[in-house]
Amino acid sequence: MAYHWPGNVRELANVIERAVVLGLMPAPNSSELPVSLTAGGSAADQRVSYRDGMNAARMDLIQRALTKTHGNRAAAARLLQLETKYFLKLMKSLSIE
């Protein structure tokens, strides 16, 4: 509630969507929200490019899926509803082993 939302409604929608996707639960907790919302610092101190932000979100999703599937890449791809071939290409592009 203390965050000033310098972006717009799309920023809020993206944060909520990300929290729901990552949390796989009805209500997200603070560990599932972006650091910019929970760290208490100003948004200007924590600016990140769109590309960096998207890559960080992708990496987080992939890591969570791999953890959930005990490293099984095919199962992680299915969990994220991605084709295995694309999932492996995405992992390579993000330097995830």
Secondary structure, DSSP 8 states (H G I E B T S, - for coil): ------S-HHHHHHHHHHHHHHH-SSS--GGGS-HHHHS-S-GGGG---HHHHHHHHHHHHHHHHHHHTTT-HHHHHHHTT--HHHHHHHHHHTT--
